[in-house]
């Protein structure tokens, strides 16, 4: 049976507005602002990733965030990077407070690049706790490990509460092609990052440029992804992410990011109705 995915936004929908190191904005967007954006864009989910360090929030602030989300009928998903036992334990606790059913993690952190077997040793002691809390750990395919290595981790953990957060562009850095990544990781995917892109040869013909575009305007077959994940039934949520190119100024870039978010969500919301 085809299960429609809930469409959401995240802190990497508005990367520039949230704040990028070296590109200081006077008024960075907050987690509370993201909920307001979600309401305007008719997004059902807000995913707060590692550029919103929830571990710095007081418990009272987390509860206030949850209350606002509940008031606006928006679900929250949590995320972080640097998959150590201490961080995983802390973020399970945060996820419980925020009623998040997805905890998305990028394995690597600053000066931290564990082997696959080390990752498995981190995760296994927490599986029962994740299952009891009804939180699914979604490991994002980033640009160090191959698809086969991610699949090895998932299979060794051997729990329906451990799966893949499928990012549609990241694995180009391995490098692995998008079709290969989707084919291999789709059966293990429990959370989707919709990130559309183009690839163009440079004018001197020596190399290619990979660049983000609004959802539906690039090379990504989004209708296939949404339909196939609905058919498989493991993935319930799809989060829009944008690689918005930097413009002449930060203000111009943030304005473009806003326009792309509106355009992308209009496309995804219409797609989800089909």
C-alpha positions as CSV (number, residue, x, y, z in Angstrom):
1,X,0.0,0.0,0.0
2,X,1.3,3.4,-0.9
3,X,1.9,5.6,2.2
4,X,2.1,9.3,1.4
5,X,5.1,11.1,2.9
6,X,4.7,14.1,5.1
7,X,6.6,17.1,3.7
8,X,8.6,19.3,5.9
9,X,11.4,22.0,6.1
10,X,14.5,22.0,8.1
11,X,17.3,24.2,9.4
12,X,19.2,23.3,6.2
13,X,16.3,24.7,4.1
14,X,17.4,28.1,5.4
15,X,21.2,27.5,5.9
16,X,22.3,31.0,5.1
17,X,19.6,32.6,7.3
18,X,20.4,30.3,10.2
19,X,24.0,31.4,10.0
20,X,27.1,30.1,8.2
21,X,30.6,30.4,9.7
22,X,32.3,33.4,8.1
23,X,29.1,34.9,6.7
24,X,27.7,36.6,9.8
25,X,24.1,37.7,9.6
26,X,22.8,40.3,12.1
27,X,19.6,38.4,13.0
28,X,20.1,34.7,12.5
29,X,16.9,32.7,12.2
30,X,15.9,30.7,15.3
31,X,14.2,27.3,15.8
32,X,11.1,29.3,16.8
33,X,11.3,31.2,13.5
34,X,11.4,27.9,11.6
35,X,8.1,26.9,13.0
36,X,6.6,30.2,11.8
37,X,8.1,29.5,8.3
38,X,6.6,26.0,8.4
39,X,3.1,27.4,9.0
40,X,3.4,29.8,6.1
41,X,4.7,27.1,3.8
42,X,2.2,24.5,4.9
43,X,5.0,22.2,6.1
44,X,4.0,19.5,8.5
45,X,7.5,18.9,9.9
46,X,10.4,21.0,11.1
47,X,13.7,19.1,11.3
48,X,16.3,20.8,13.5
49,X,19.7,19.6,12.4
50,X,23.2,20.3,13.7
51,X,23.2,23.9,12.7
52,X,20.6,24.4,15.5
53,X,22.6,22.9,18.5
54,X,19.7,21.7,20.6
55,X,22.2,20.5,23.3
56,X,22.7,24.1,24.2
57,X,19.0,24.7,24.9
58,X,17.8,24.6,28.5
59,X,15.0,22.1,29.2
60,X,12.6,25.0,29.6
61,X,13.5,26.3,26.2
62,X,13.0,22.8,24.6
63,X,9.6,22.6,26.3
64,X,8.6,26.1,25.0
65,X,9.7,25.0,21.5
66,X,7.5,21.9,21.7
67,X,4.5,23.9,23.0
68,X,4.8,26.3,20.0
69,X,5.0,23.4,17.6
70,X,2.0,21.7,19.1
71,X,0.0,25.0,19.0
72,X,0.9,25.3,15.3
73,X,0.3,21.6,14.5
74,X,3.9,21.1,13.4
75,X,5.9,18.0,14.3
76,X,9.5,18.3,15.2
77,X,12.5,16.1,14.2
78,X,15.9,16.3,15.8
79,X,19.4,16.1,14.4
80,X,23.0,16.3,15.3
81,X,26.5,15.3,14.1
82,X,29.4,13.5,15.8
83,X,27.9,10.1,16.7
84,X,29.5,9.4,20.1
85,X,27.8,7.6,23.0
86,X,27.5,10.8,25.0
87,X,25.9,12.8,22.1
88,X,23.6,10.0,21.2
89,X,22.4,9.6,24.8
90,X,21.8,13.4,25.1
91,X,20.0,13.6,21.8
92,X,17.7,10.7,22.7
93,X,16.7,12.7,25.8
94,X,16.2,15.8,23.7
95,X,14.1,13.9,21.2
96,X,11.9,12.6,23.9
97,X,11.2,16.1,25.2
98,X,10.4,17.3,21.7
99,X,8.3,14.2,20.9
100,X,10.5,13.6,17.9
101,X,10.1,10.2,16.2
102,X,13.2,10.7,14.0
103,X,16.7,11.5,15.3
104,X,19.0,12.2,12.3
105,X,22.7,11.9,12.8
106,X,25.7,12.6,10.7
107,X,28.4,10.2,11.9
108,X,31.5,12.4,11.6
109,X,32.3,15.3,13.8
110,X,35.2,17.6,14.3
111,X,38.3,15.4,14.5
112,X,36.0,12.4,14.8
113,X,35.8,9.8,11.9
114,X,35.0,6.4,13.5
115,X,35.2,3.2,11.5
116,X,32.0,1.3,10.7
117,X,32.6,-1.2,13.5
118,X,33.1,1.6,16.0
119,X,29.8,3.2,14.9
120,X,28.0,-0.1,15.5
121,X,29.6,-0.3,19.0
122,X,28.2,3.2,19.7
123,X,24.7,2.4,18.5
124,X,24.0,-1.1,19.8
125,X,23.7,-0.3,23.5
126,X,21.1,2.3,22.7
127,X,18.8,0.2,20.5
128,X,16.4,-0.9,23.2
129,X,16.1,2.6,24.5
130,X,15.3,3.9,21.0
131,X,12.7,1.2,20.6
132,X,11.1,1.9,24.0
133,X,11.0,5.7,23.2
134,X,9.7,5.1,19.6
135,X,12.6,7.1,18.2
136,X,14.2,6.0,14.9
137,X,17.9,6.8,14.4
138,X,18.4,8.0,10.9
139,X,22.0,7.9,9.9
140,X,22.7,10.4,7.1
141,X,24.8,9.3,4.1
142,X,27.6,11.9,4.1
143,X,30.7,12.2,2.0
144,X,33.2,9.8,3.6
145,X,31.6,6.4,3.8
146,X,30.2,4.4,0.8
147,X,26.7,3.1,0.4
148,X,28.0,-0.4,1.1
149,X,29.5,0.8,4.4
150,X,26.3,2.4,5.5
151,X,24.3,-0.7,4.6
152,X,26.9,-2.8,6.7
153,X,26.2,-0.6,9.7
154,X,22.4,-0.9,9.3
155,X,22.4,-4.6,8.9
156,X,24.8,-5.2,11.8
157,X,22.5,-3.1,14.1
158,X,19.6,-5.2,12.9
159,X,16.7,-3.1,14.2
160,X,13.8,-1.4,12.4
161,X,14.7,1.6,14.6
162,X,18.0,2.1,12.8
163,X,18.0,3.3,9.2
164,X,19.2,5.8,6.7
165,X,18.5,9.5,6.3
166,X,18.9,9.6,2.5
167,X,20.5,12.8,1.3
168,X,20.2,13.0,-2.5
169,X,23.5,14.8,-3.2
170,X,26.0,14.1,-0.3
171,X,27.4,10.9,-1.7
172,X,28.7,12.7,-4.8
173,X,31.7,13.5,-2.6
174,X,32.6,9.8,-2.2
175,X,32.1,9.7,-5.2
176,X,29.0,7.7,-5.9
177,X,26.4,8.6,-8.5
178,X,22.9,9.6,-7.5
179,X,21.2,6.6,-9.2
180,X,23.5,4.2,-7.5
181,X,23.0,5.8,-4.1
182,X,19.2,5.8,-4.4
183,X,19.1,2.2,-5.7
184,X,21.2,0.9,-2.8
185,X,19.9,3.0,0.1
186,X,16.2,3.4,-0.7
187,X,15.2,0.1,1.0
188,X,16.9,1.2,4.2
189,X,15.6,4.8,4.2
190,X,13.5,6.0,7.1
191,X,14.0,9.8,6.5
192,X,14.5,11.7,3.2
193,X,16.3,14.9,2.5
194,X,15.0,16.4,-0.8
195,X,17.9,18.3,-2.2
196,X,17.7,19.0,-6.0
197,X,20.8,19.9,-8.0
198,X,22.3,20.5,-11.4
199,X,25.7,19.4,-12.8
200,X,27.2,21.5,-15.5
201,X,30.6,21.2,-17.3
202,X,32.8,24.3,-16.7
203,X,33.3,26.6,-19.7
204,X,36.9,25.5,-20.0
205,X,35.7,21.8,-20.2
206,X,38.0,20.7,-17.4
207,X,35.6,19.7,-14.6
208,X,32.0,20.0,-13.5
209,X,30.1,22.4,-11.2
210,X,27.5,20.8,-8.8
211,X,25.0,23.4,-7.6
212,X,21.7,23.5,-5.8
213,X,18.3,24.5,-7.4
214,X,14.7,24.7,-6.2
215,X,13.0,21.3,-5.9
216,X,11.7,20.1,-9.2
217,X,14.1,22.2,-11.3
218,X,17.1,19.9,-11.3
219,X,18.3,16.4,-12.1
220,X,16.6,14.7,-9.2
221,X,13.6,12.5,-10.0
222,X,11.6,13.6,-7.0
223,X,8.3,12.0,-8.1
224,X,10.0,8.6,-8.3
225,X,11.6,9.0,-4.8
226,X,8.3,10.0,-3.2
227,X,6.3,7.3,-4.9
228,X,8.9,4.5,-4.2
229,X,9.4,5.4,-0.6
230,X,5.6,5.5,-0.1
231,X,5.4,2.0,-1.6
232,X,8.2,0.7,0.6
233,X,6.5,2.1,3.7
234,X,9.5,2.6,6.0
235,X,10.0,6.4,5.4
236,X,7.3,8.7,6.7
237,X,8.8,12.2,6.2
238,X,10.6,14.1,3.5
239,X,12.5,17.3,4.4
240,X,13.4,20.0,2.0
241,X,17.0,21.0,2.0
242,X,18.6,23.7,-0.3
243,X,22.1,24.3,-1.6
244,X,21.5,27.9,-2.4
245,X,24.5,29.4,-4.2
246,X,26.0,32.6,-2.6
247,X,25.0,35.8,-4.5
248,X,26.6,39.2,-4.5
249,X,25.7,39.8,-0.9
250,X,24.5,37.8,2.1
251,X,21.2,39.7,2.0
252,X,20.7,38.8,-1.6
253,X,21.5,35.2,-0.9
254,X,19.1,35.0,2.0
255,X,16.4,36.5,-0.2
256,X,17.0,33.9,-2.9
257,X,16.9,31.2,-0.3
258,X,13.5,32.4,0.9
259,X,12.2,32.4,-2.7
260,X,13.5,29.0,-3.4
261,X,11.9,27.6,-0.2
262,X,8.5,28.9,-1.3
263,X,8.9,27.6,-4.8
264,X,10.2,24.2,-3.6
265,X,7.4,23.8,-1.0
266,X,4.7,24.7,-3.5
267,X,6.1,22.0,-5.8
268,X,6.4,19.4,-3.1
269,X,3.0,20.1,-1.6
270,X,1.3,19.7,-5.0
271,X,3.3,16.6,-5.6
272,X,2.2,15.0,-2.4
273,X,-1.4,15.5,-3.3
274,X,-1.1,13.5,-6.5
